[in-house]
Amino acid sequence: MQIRVMEMVGESKEGWRSAVQSAVSEASRNVHNIVGVEVVNFTANVDNGRVVDYRANVKIAHTS
């Protein structure tokens, strides 16, 4: 079995968990057999002292 890895950025206004799910959902539109995800980095945009956008840089593993 061959495992391939793709990198993506997920975004959400709700939180980092939703940002990760956003990236996985987007990847699953074009890639089948996703077997795992590694979160590389979390970031956020802040406006007037409030977090307004969450981002998760992830590596998504899938079989070919």
N, CA, C, O and CB atoms as a CASP TS submission, in Angstrom:
PFRMAT TS
TARGET T0000
AUTHOR 0000-0000-0000
METHOD Language model
MODEL 1
PARENT N/A
ATOM      1  N   MET     1       0.848  -1.176   0.000  1.00  0.00           N
ATOM      2  CA  MET     1       0.000   0.000   0.000  1.00  0.00           C
ATOM      3  C   MET     1       0.894   1.239   0.000  1.00  0.00           C
ATOM      4  O   MET     1       1.894   1.301   0.716  1.00  0.00           O
ATOM      5  CB  MET     1      -0.965  -0.002   1.225  1.00  0.00           C
ATOM      6  N   GLN     2       0.526   2.195  -0.793  1.00  0.00           N
ATOM      7  CA  GLN     2       1.268   3.439  -0.882  1.00  0.00           C
ATOM      8  C   GLN     2       0.463   4.551  -0.207  1.00  0.00           C
ATOM      9  O   GLN     2      -0.726   4.719  -0.477  1.00  0.00           O
ATOM     10  CB  GLN     2       1.578   3.795  -2.363  1.00  0.00           C
ATOM     11  N   ILE     3       1.125   5.309   0.677  1.00  0.00           N
ATOM     12  CA  ILE     3       0.483   6.434   1.359  1.00  0.00           C
ATOM     13  C   ILE     3       1.017   7.724   0.752  1.00  0.00           C
ATOM     14  O   ILE     3       2.226   7.903   0.604  1.00  0.00           O
ATOM     15  CB  ILE     3       0.741   6.391   2.908  1.00  0.00           C
ATOM     16  N   ARG     4       0.121   8.598   0.413  1.00  0.00           N
ATOM     17  CA  ARG     4       0.483   9.915  -0.111  1.00  0.00           C
ATOM     18  C   ARG     4       0.052  10.970   0.909  1.00  0.00           C
ATOM     19  O   ARG     4      -0.887  10.764   1.679  1.00  0.00           O
ATOM     20  CB  ARG     4      -0.184  10.177  -1.514  1.00  0.00           C
ATOM     21  N   VAL     5       0.748  12.088   0.898  1.00  0.00           N
ATOM     22  CA  VAL     5       0.447  13.164   1.837  1.00  0.00           C
ATOM     23  C   VAL     5       0.283  14.463   1.069  1.00  0.00           C
ATOM     24  O   VAL     5       1.100  14.799   0.211  1.00  0.00           O
ATOM     25  CB  VAL     5       1.556  13.297   2.911  1.00  0.00           C
ATOM     26  N   MET     6      -0.780  15.188   1.386  1.00  0.00           N
ATOM     27  CA  MET     6      -0.992  16.500   0.790  1.00  0.00           C
ATOM     28  C   MET     6      -1.130  17.535   1.908  1.00  0.00           C
ATOM     29  O   MET     6      -1.632  17.223   2.987  1.00  0.00           O
ATOM     30  CB  MET     6      -2.252  16.499  -0.130  1.00  0.00           C
ATOM     31  N   GLU     7      -0.691  18.745   1.651  1.00  0.00           N
ATOM     32  CA  GLU     7      -0.790  19.808   2.641  1.00  0.00           C
ATOM     33  C   GLU     7      -1.916  20.757   2.261  1.00  0.00           C
ATOM     34  O   GLU     7      -2.099  21.105   1.095  1.00  0.00           O
ATOM     35  CB  GLU     7       0.544  20.570   2.765  1.00  0.00           C
ATOM     36  N   MET     8      -2.667  21.166   3.284  1.00  0.00           N
ATOM     37  CA  MET     8      -3.794  22.078   3.058  1.00  0.00           C
ATOM     38  C   MET     8      -3.919  23.034   4.236  1.00  0.00           C
ATOM     39  O   MET     8      -3.342  22.812   5.301  1.00  0.00           O
ATOM     40  CB  MET     8      -5.117  21.289   2.854  1.00  0.00           C
ATOM     41  N   VAL     9      -4.675  24.093   4.028  1.00  0.00           N
ATOM     42  CA  VAL     9      -5.028  25.021   5.094  1.00  0.00           C
ATOM     43  C   VAL     9      -6.541  25.045   5.190  1.00  0.00           C
ATOM     44  O   VAL     9      -7.232  25.299   4.203  1.00  0.00           O
ATOM     45  CB  VAL     9      -4.446  26.455   4.835  1.00  0.00           C
ATOM     46  N   GLY    10      -7.053  24.781   6.384  1.00  0.00           N
ATOM     47  CA  GLY    10      -8.488  24.865   6.628  1.00  0.00           C
ATOM     48  C   GLY    10      -8.807  26.133   7.381  1.00  0.00           C
ATOM     49  O   GLY    10      -8.005  26.592   8.194  1.00  0.00           O
ATOM     50  N   GLU    11      -9.966  26.707   7.123  1.00  0.00           N
ATOM     51  CA  GLU    11     -10.378  27.952   7.779  1.00  0.00           C
ATOM     52  C   GLU    11     -11.771  27.808   8.375  1.00  0.00           C
ATOM     53  O   GLU    11     -12.617  27.076   7.860  1.00  0.00           O
ATOM     54  CB  GLU    11     -10.347  29.127   6.783  1.00  0.00           C
ATOM     55  N   SER    12     -11.988  28.530   9.480  1.00  0.00           N
ATOM     56  CA  SER    12     -13.301  28.507  10.121  1.00  0.00           C
ATOM     57  C   SER    12     -13.461  29.741  10.990  1.00  0.00           C
ATOM     58  O   SER    12     -12.481  30.291  11.493  1.00  0.00           O
ATOM     59  CB  SER    12     -13.487  27.222  10.962  1.00  0.00           C
ATOM     60  N   LYS    13     -14.675  30.162  11.157  1.00  0.00           N
ATOM     61  CA  LYS    13     -14.986  31.231  12.111  1.00  0.00           C
ATOM     62  C   LYS    13     -15.370  30.662  13.473  1.00  0.00           C
ATOM     63  O   LYS    13     -15.528  31.413  14.436  1.00  0.00           O
ATOM     64  CB  LYS    13     -16.120  32.113  11.573  1.00  0.00           C
ATOM     65  N   GLU    14     -15.521  29.335  13.562  1.00  0.00           N
ATOM     66  CA  GLU    14     -16.000  28.680  14.783  1.00  0.00           C
ATOM     67  C   GLU    14     -14.887  28.200  15.704  1.00  0.00           C
ATOM     68  O   GLU    14     -15.043  28.249  16.924  1.00  0.00           O
ATOM     69  CB  GLU    14     -16.864  27.519  14.421  1.00  0.00           C
ATOM     70  N   GLY    15     -13.771  27.739  15.153  1.00  0.00           N
ATOM     71  CA  GLY    15     -12.692  27.238  15.999  1.00  0.00           C
ATOM     72  C   GLY    15     -11.715  26.396  15.202  1.00  0.00           C
ATOM     73  O   GLY    15     -11.913  26.138  14.015  1.00  0.00           O
ATOM     74  N   TRP    16     -10.634  25.965  15.893  1.00  0.00           N
ATOM     75  CA  TRP    16      -9.604  25.196  15.196  1.00  0.00           C
ATOM     76  C   TRP    16     -10.086  23.814  14.794  1.00  0.00           C
ATOM     77  O   TRP    16      -9.709  23.315  13.734  1.00  0.00           O
ATOM     78  CB  TRP    16      -8.375  25.070  16.063  1.00  0.00           C
ATOM     79  N   ARG    17     -10.903  23.191  15.612  1.00  0.00           N
ATOM     80  CA  ARG    17     -11.433  21.865  15.232  1.00  0.00           C
ATOM     81  C   ARG    17     -12.212  21.971  13.921  1.00  0.00           C
ATOM     82  O   ARG    17     -12.076  21.115  13.047  1.00  0.00           O
ATOM     83  CB  ARG    17     -12.351  21.287  16.361  1.00  0.00           C
ATOM     84  N   SER    18     -13.014  23.000  13.787  1.00  0.00           N
ATOM     85  CA  SER    18     -13.770  23.214  12.548  1.00  0.00           C
ATOM     86  C   SER    18     -12.844  23.543  11.384  1.00  0.00           C
ATOM     87  O   SER    18     -13.131  23.183  10.243  1.00  0.00           O
ATOM     88  CB  SER    18     -14.792  24.339  12.734  1.00  0.00           C
ATOM     89  N   ALA    19     -11.745  24.219  11.661  1.00  0.00           N
ATOM     90  CA  ALA    19     -10.777  24.531  10.604  1.00  0.00           C
ATOM     91  C   ALA    19     -10.130  23.250  10.078  1.00  0.00           C
ATOM     92  O   ALA    19      -9.937  23.100   8.871  1.00  0.00           O
ATOM     93  CB  ALA    19      -9.693  25.503  11.127  1.00  0.00           C
ATOM     94  N   VAL    20      -9.791  22.321  10.987  1.00  0.00           N
ATOM     95  CA  VAL    20      -9.228  21.036  10.569  1.00  0.00           C
ATOM     96  C   VAL    20     -10.259  20.267   9.752  1.00  0.00           C
ATOM     97  O   VAL    20      -9.934  19.711   8.704  1.00  0.00           O
ATOM     98  CB  VAL    20      -8.775  20.203  11.797  1.00  0.00           C
ATOM     99  N   GLN    21     -11.500  20.233  10.230  1.00  0.00           N
ATOM    100  CA  GLN    21     -12.551  19.513   9.507  1.00  0.00           C
ATOM    101  C   GLN    21     -12.784  20.128   8.134  1.00  0.00           C
ATOM    102  O   GLN    21     -13.060  19.412   7.171  1.00  0.00           O
ATOM    103  CB  GLN    21     -13.858  19.515  10.313  1.00  0.00           C
ATOM    104  N   SER    22     -12.677  21.435   8.038  1.00  0.00           N
ATOM    105  CA  SER    22     -12.835  22.117   6.755  1.00  0.00           C
ATOM    106  C   SER    22     -11.791  21.637   5.743  1.00  0.00           C
ATOM    107  O   SER    22     -12.116  21.394   4.581  1.00  0.00           O
ATOM    108  CB  SER    22     -12.727  23.638   6.944  1.00  0.00           C
ATOM    109  N   ALA    23     -10.543  21.501   6.186  1.00  0.00           N
ATOM    110  CA  ALA    23      -9.486  21.025   5.295  1.00  0.00           C
ATOM    111  C   ALA    23      -9.738  19.579   4.874  1.00  0.00           C
ATOM    112  O   ALA    23      -9.574  19.236   3.704  1.00  0.00           O
ATOM    113  CB  ALA    23      -8.115  21.147   5.976  1.00  0.00           C
ATOM    114  N   VAL    24     -10.137  18.729   5.826  1.00  0.00           N
ATOM    115  CA  VAL    24     -10.409  17.327   5.506  1.00  0.00           C
ATOM    116  C   VAL    24     -11.595  17.221   4.547  1.00  0.00           C
ATOM    117  O   VAL    24     -11.553  16.441   3.595  1.00  0.00           O
ATOM    118  CB  VAL    24     -10.686  16.519   6.794  1.00  0.00           C
ATOM    119  N   SER    25     -12.639  17.989   4.788  1.00  0.00           N
ATOM    120  CA  SER    25     -13.816  17.958   3.910  1.00  0.00           C
ATOM    121  C   SER    25     -13.467  18.411   2.501  1.00  0.00           C
ATOM    122  O   SER    25     -13.921  17.817   1.523  1.00  0.00           O
ATOM    123  CB  SER    25     -14.930  18.841   4.478  1.00  0.00           C
ATOM    124  N   GLU    26     -12.665  19.456   2.397  1.00  0.00           N
ATOM    125  CA  GLU    26     -12.249  19.956   1.083  1.00  0.00           C
ATOM    126  C   GLU    26     -11.409  18.907   0.359  1.00  0.00           C
ATOM    127  O   GLU    26     -11.601  18.671  -0.834  1.00  0.00           O
ATOM    128  CB  GLU    26     -11.452  21.275   1.227  1.00  0.00           C
ATOM    129  N   ALA    27     -10.484  18.280   1.074  1.00  0.00           N
ATOM    130  CA  ALA    27      -9.636  17.253   0.456  1.00  0.00           C
ATOM    131  C   ALA    27     -10.458  16.062  -0.007  1.00  0.00           C
ATOM    132  O   ALA    27     -10.171  15.483  -1.055  1.00  0.00           O
ATOM    133  CB  ALA    27      -8.556  16.789   1.435  1.00  0.00           C
ATOM    134  N   SER    28     -11.469  15.691   0.754  1.00  0.00           N
ATOM    135  CA  SER    28     -12.262  14.505   0.415  1.00  0.00           C
ATOM    136  C   SER    28     -13.115  14.696  -0.837  1.00  0.00           C
ATOM    137  O   SER    28     -13.667  13.726  -1.356  1.00  0.00           O
ATOM    138  CB  SER    28     -13.156  14.140   1.577  1.00  0.00           C
ATOM    139  N   ARG    29     -13.228  15.909  -1.323  1.00  0.00           N
ATOM    140  CA  ARG    29     -13.948  16.146  -2.586  1.00  0.00           C
ATOM    141  C   ARG    29     -13.193  15.549  -3.767  1.00  0.00           C
ATOM    142  O   ARG    29     -13.799  15.089  -4.735  1.00  0.00           O
ATOM    143  CB  ARG    29     -14.162  17.654  -2.810  1.00  0.00           C
ATOM    144  N   ASN    30     -11.853  15.560  -3.679  1.00  0.00           N
ATOM    145  CA  ASN    30     -11.026  15.098  -4.795  1.00  0.00           C
ATOM    146  C   ASN    30     -10.211  13.856  -4.480  1.00  0.00           C
ATOM    147  O   ASN    30      -9.733  13.183  -5.393  1.00  0.00           O
ATOM    148  CB  ASN    30     -10.105  16.190  -5.220  1.00  0.00           C
ATOM    149  N   VAL    31     -10.047  13.545  -3.208  1.00  0.00           N
ATOM    150  CA  VAL    31      -9.198  12.436  -2.795  1.00  0.00           C
ATOM    151  C   VAL    31     -10.038  11.463  -1.976  1.00  0.00           C
ATOM    152  O   VAL    31     -10.795  11.870  -1.095  1.00  0.00           O
ATOM    153  CB  VAL    31      -7.968  12.940  -1.978  1.00  0.00           C
ATOM    154  N   HIS    32      -9.898  10.176  -2.274  1.00  0.00           N
ATOM    155  CA  HIS    32     -10.629   9.157  -1.530  1.00  0.00           C
ATOM    156  C   HIS    32      -9.653   8.422  -0.614  1.00  0.00           C
ATOM    157  O   HIS    32      -8.437   8.534  -0.774  1.00  0.00           O
ATOM    158  CB  HIS    32     -11.347   8.163  -2.495  1.00  0.00           C
ATOM    159  N   ASN    33     -10.174   7.692   0.317  1.00  0.00           N
ATOM    160  CA  ASN    33      -9.364   6.870   1.213  1.00  0.00           C
ATOM    161  C   ASN    33      -8.441   7.689   2.107  1.00  0.00           C
ATOM    162  O   ASN    33      -7.274   7.336   2.276  1.00  0.00           O
ATOM    163  CB  ASN    33      -8.546   5.900   0.410  1.00  0.00           C
ATOM    164  N   ILE    34      -8.946   8.776   2.679  1.00  0.00           N
ATOM    165  CA  ILE    34      -8.163   9.538   3.649  1.00  0.00           C
ATOM    166  C   ILE    34      -8.030   8.681   4.900  1.00  0.00           C
ATOM    167  O   ILE    34      -9.017   8.173   5.432  1.00  0.00           O
ATOM    168  CB  ILE    34      -8.830  10.930   3.974  1.00  0.00           C
ATOM    169  N   VAL    35      -6.778   8.530   5.363  1.00  0.00           N
ATOM    170  CA  VAL    35      -6.530   7.648   6.503  1.00  0.00           C
ATOM    171  C   VAL    35      -6.019   8.389   7.735  1.00  0.00           C
ATOM    172  O   VAL    35      -5.957   7.806   8.817  1.00  0.00           O
ATOM    173  CB  VAL    35      -5.538   6.584   6.114  1.00  0.00           C
ATOM    174  N   GLY    36      -5.653   9.658   7.594  1.00  0.00           N
ATOM    175  CA  GLY    36      -5.172  10.391   8.762  1.00  0.00           C
ATOM    176  C   GLY    36      -4.906  11.851   8.448  1.00  0.00           C
ATOM    177  O   GLY    36      -4.838  12.268   7.292  1.00  0.00           O
ATOM    178  N   VAL    37      -4.758  12.610   9.525  1.00  0.00           N
ATOM    179  CA  VAL    37      -4.446  14.028   9.389  1.00  0.00           C
ATOM    180  C   VAL    37      -3.477  14.420  10.502  1.00  0.00           C
ATOM    181  O   VAL    37      -3.640  14.027  11.658  1.00  0.00           O
ATOM    182  CB  VAL    37      -5.744  14.901   9.439  1.00  0.00           C
ATOM    183  N   GLU    38      -2.470  15.199  10.129  1.00  0.00           N
ATOM    184  CA  GLU    38      -1.519  15.730  11.101  1.00  0.00           C
ATOM    185  C   GLU    38      -1.666  17.239  11.114  1.00  0.00           C
ATOM    186  O   GLU    38      -1.553  17.886  10.072  1.00  0.00           O
ATOM    187  CB  GLU    38      -0.048  15.304  10.765  1.00  0.00           C
ATOM    188  N   VAL    39      -1.916  17.802  12.281  1.00  0.00           N
ATOM    189  CA  VAL    39      -2.010  19.254  12.405  1.00  0.00           C
ATOM    190  C   VAL    39      -0.598  19.793  12.573  1.00  0.00           C
ATOM    191  O   VAL    39       0.108  19.426  13.511  1.00  0.00           O
ATOM    192  CB  VAL    39      -2.929  19.676  13.609  1.00  0.00           C
ATOM    193  N   VAL    40      -0.193  20.662  11.662  1.00  0.00           N
ATOM    194  CA  VAL    40       1.155  21.216  11.667  1.00  0.00           C
ATOM    195  C   VAL    40       1.203  22.521  12.441  1.00  0.00           C
ATOM    196  O   VAL    40       2.165  22.783  13.163  1.00  0.00           O
ATOM    197  CB  VAL    40       1.649  21.432  10.241  1.00  0.00           C
ATOM    198  N   ASN    41       0.165  23.344  12.293  1.00  0.00           N
ATOM    199  CA  ASN    41       0.191  24.681  12.886  1.00  0.00           C
ATOM    200  C   ASN    41      -1.222  25.222  13.029  1.00  0.00           C
ATOM    201  O   ASN    41      -2.082  24.973  12.185  1.00  0.00           O
ATOM    202  CB  ASN    41       1.044  25.637  12.037  1.00  0.00           C
ATOM    203  N   PHE    42      -1.449  25.958  14.095  1.00  0.00           N
ATOM    204  CA  PHE    42      -2.700  26.695  14.283  1.00  0.00           C
ATOM    205  C   PHE    42      -2.382  28.182  14.257  1.00  0.00           C
ATOM    206  O   PHE    42      -1.409  28.619  14.872  1.00  0.00           O
ATOM    207  CB  PHE    42      -3.409  26.293  15.624  1.00  0.00           C
ATOM    208  N   THR    43      -3.201  28.969  13.546  1.00  0.00           N
ATOM    209  CA  THR    43      -3.080  30.419  13.549  1.00  0.00           C
ATOM    210  C   THR    43      -4.482  31.024  13.594  1.00  0.00           C
ATOM    211  O   THR    43      -5.479  30.331  13.393  1.00  0.00           O
ATOM    212  CB  THR    43      -2.290  30.922  12.299  1.00  0.00           C
ATOM    213  N   ALA    44      -4.537  32.320  13.860  1.00  0.00           N
ATOM    214  CA  ALA    44      -5.836  32.997  13.902  1.00  0.00           C
ATOM    215  C   ALA    44      -5.660  34.462  13.546  1.00  0.00           C
ATOM    216  O   ALA    44      -4.596  35.043  13.757  1.00  0.00           O
ATOM    217  CB  ALA    44      -6.493  32.855  15.295  1.00  0.00           C
ATOM    218  N   ASN    45      -6.711  35.046  13.006  1.00  0.00           N
ATOM    219  CA  ASN    45      -6.761  36.484  12.766  1.00  0.00           C
ATOM    220  C   ASN    45      -7.504  37.133  13.924  1.00  0.00           C
ATOM    221  O   ASN    45      -8.496  36.599  14.420  1.00  0.00           O
ATOM    222  CB  ASN    45      -7.448  36.812  11.400  1.00  0.00           C
ATOM    223  N   VAL    46      -7.013  38.286  14.344  1.00  0.00           N
ATOM    224  CA  VAL    46      -7.616  39.009  15.462  1.00  0.00           C
ATOM    225  C   VAL    46      -8.067  40.381  14.983  1.00  0.00           C
ATOM    226  O   VAL    46      -7.349  41.062  14.250  1.00  0.00           O
ATOM    227  CB  VAL    46      -6.620  39.140  16.650  1.00  0.00           C
ATOM    228  N   ASP    47      -9.259  40.777  15.402  1.00  0.00           N
ATOM    229  CA  ASP    47      -9.805  42.094  15.070  1.00  0.00           C
ATOM    230  C   ASP    47     -10.365  42.707  16.346  1.00  0.00           C
ATOM    231  O   ASP    47     -11.247  42.129  16.981  1.00  0.00           O
ATOM    232  CB  ASP    47     -10.911  41.996  13.956  1.00  0.00           C
ATOM    233  N   ASN    48      -9.861  43.862  16.716  1.00  0.00           N
ATOM    234  CA  ASN    48     -10.304  44.556  17.933  1.00  0.00           C
ATOM    235  C   ASN    48     -10.238  43.669  19.172  1.00  0.00           C
ATOM    236  O   ASN    48     -11.147  43.670  20.002  1.00  0.00           O
ATOM    237  CB  ASN    48     -11.722  45.064  17.752  1.00  0.00           C
ATOM    238  N   GLY    49      -9.150  42.914  19.283  1.00  0.00           N
ATOM    239  CA  GLY    49      -8.950  42.088  20.460  1.00  0.00           C
ATOM    240  C   GLY    49      -9.744  40.796  20.498  1.00  0.00           C
ATOM    241  O   GLY    49      -9.773  40.121  21.528  1.00  0.00           O
ATOM    242  N   ARG    50     -10.388  40.440  19.399  1.00  0.00           N
ATOM    243  CA  ARG    50     -11.185  39.202  19.333  1.00  0.00           C
ATOM    244  C   ARG    50     -10.719  38.330  18.182  1.00  0.00           C
ATOM    245  O   ARG    50     -10.420  38.829  17.097  1.00  0.00           O
ATOM    246  CB  ARG    50     -12.687  39.522  19.176  1.00  0.00           C
ATOM    247  N   VAL    51     -10.657  37.039  18.417  1.00  0.00           N
ATOM    248  CA  VAL    51     -10.323  36.105  17.347  1.00  0.00           C
ATOM    249  C   VAL    51     -11.514  36.020  16.401  1.00  0.00           C
ATOM    250  O   VAL    51     -12.640  35.755  16.821  1.00  0.00           O
ATOM    251  CB  VAL    51      -9.952  34.693  17.916  1.00  0.00           C
ATOM    252  N   VAL    52     -11.246  36.251  15.116  1.00  0.00           N
ATOM    253  CA  VAL    52     -12.341  36.267  14.144  1.00  0.00           C
ATOM    254  C   VAL    52     -12.242  35.155  13.100  1.00  0.00           C
ATOM    255  O   VAL    52     -13.256  34.767  12.520  1.00  0.00           O
ATOM    256  CB  VAL    52     -12.378  37.600  13.447  1.00  0.00           C
ATOM    257  N   ASP    53     -11.050  34.643  12.854  1.00  0.00           N
ATOM    258  CA  ASP    53     -10.848  33.559  11.882  1.00  0.00           C
ATOM    259  C   ASP    53      -9.796  32.607  12.423  1.00  0.00           C
ATOM    260  O   ASP    53      -8.741  33.032  12.892  1.00  0.00           O
ATOM    261  CB  ASP    53     -10.420  34.118  10.484  1.00  0.00           C
ATOM    262  N   TYR    54     -10.093  31.318  12.354  1.00  0.00           N
ATOM    263  CA  TYR    54      -9.157  30.283  12.793  1.00  0.00           C
ATOM    264  C   TYR    54      -8.615  29.574  11.564  1.00  0.00           C
ATOM    265  O   TYR    54      -9.351  29.334  10.607  1.00  0.00           O
ATOM    266  CB  TYR    54      -9.841  29.269  13.767  1.00  0.00           C
ATOM    267  N   ARG    55      -7.316  29.235  11.586  1.00  0.00           N
ATOM    268  CA  ARG    55      -6.703  28.508  10.472  1.00  0.00           C
ATOM    269  C   ARG    55      -5.892  27.340  11.023  1.00  0.00           C
ATOM    270  O   ARG    55      -5.248  27.440  12.068  1.00  0.00           O
ATOM    271  CB  ARG    55      -5.801  29.451   9.615  1.00  0.00           C
ATOM    272  N   ALA    56      -5.943  26.237  10.293  1.00  0.00           N
ATOM    273  CA  ALA    56      -5.163  25.053  10.645  1.00  0.00           C
ATOM    274  C   ALA    56      -4.398  24.580   9.415  1.00  0.00           C
ATOM    275  O   ALA    56      -5.000  24.248   8.393  1.00  0.00           O
ATOM    276  CB  ALA    56      -6.080  23.920  11.197  1.00  0.00           C
ATOM    277  N   ASN    57      -3.085  24.550   9.513  1.00  0.00           N
ATOM    278  CA  ASN    57      -2.254  23.959   8.472  1.00  0.00           C
ATOM    279  C   ASN    57      -2.165  22.471   8.784  1.00  0.00           C
ATOM    280  O   ASN    57      -1.762  22.090   9.883  1.00  0.00           O
ATOM    281  CB  ASN    57      -0.821  24.632   8.401  1.00  0.00           C
ATOM    282  N   VAL    58      -2.536  21.634   7.828  1.00  0.00           N
ATOM    283  CA  VAL    58      -2.587  20.197   8.071  1.00  0.00           C
ATOM    284  C   VAL    58      -1.920  19.424   6.938  1.00  0.00           C
ATOM    285  O   VAL    58      -1.804  19.906   5.811  1.00  0.00           O
ATOM    286  CB  VAL    58      -4.035  19.737   8.239  1.00  0.00           C
ATOM    287  N   LYS    59      -1.485  18.208   7.273  1.00  0.00           N
ATOM    288  CA  LYS    59      -1.029  17.240   6.285  1.00  0.00           C
ATOM    289  C   LYS    59      -2.043  16.098   6.301  1.00  0.00           C
ATOM    290  O   LYS    59      -2.320  15.512   7.348  1.00  0.00           O
ATOM    291  CB  LYS    59       0.445  16.727   6.591  1.00  0.00           C
ATOM    292  N   ILE    60      -2.584  15.796   5.143  1.00  0.00           N
ATOM    293  CA  ILE    60      -3.625  14.788   5.025  1.00  0.00           C
ATOM    294  C   ILE    60      -3.044  13.573   4.307  1.00  0.00           C
ATOM    295  O   ILE    60      -2.552  13.672   3.183  1.00  0.00           O
ATOM    296  CB  ILE    60      -4.868  15.347   4.267  1.00  0.00           C
ATOM    297  N   ALA    61      -3.113  12.424   4.981  1.00  0.00           N
ATOM    298  CA  ALA    61      -2.588  11.185   4.411  1.00  0.00           C
ATOM    299  C   ALA    61      -3.729  10.391   3.773  1.00  0.00           C
ATOM    300  O   ALA    61      -4.818  10.276   4.335  1.00  0.00           O
ATOM    301  CB  ALA    61      -1.870  10.338   5.499  1.00  0.00           C
ATOM    302  N   HIS    62      -3.450   9.846   2.586  1.00  0.00           N
ATOM    303  CA  HIS    62      -4.458   9.039   1.885  1.00  0.00           C
ATOM    304  C   HIS    62      -3.768   7.950   1.103  1.00  0.00           C
ATOM    305  O   HIS    62      -2.602   8.073   0.729  1.00  0.00           O
ATOM    306  CB  HIS    62      -5.327   9.910   0.946  1.00  0.00           C
ATOM    307  N   THR    63      -4.504   6.882   0.859  1.00  0.00           N
ATOM    308  CA  THR    63      -3.959   5.787   0.056  1.00  0.00           C
ATOM    309  C   THR    63      -4.260   6.046  -1.410  1.00  0.00           C
ATOM    310  O   THR    63      -5.220   6.735  -1.757  1.00  0.00           O
ATOM    311  CB  THR    63      -4.543   4.419   0.503  1.00  0.00           C
ATOM    312  N   SER    64      -3.430   5.487  -2.246  1.00  0.00           N
ATOM    313  CA  SER    64      -3.636   5.703  -3.685  1.00  0.00           C
ATOM    314  C   SER    64      -4.364   4.542  -4.312  1.00  0.00           C
ATOM    315  O   SER    64      -4.623   4.553  -5.515  1.00  0.00           O
ATOM    316  CB  SER    64      -2.307   5.920  -4.394  1.00  0.00           C
TER
END
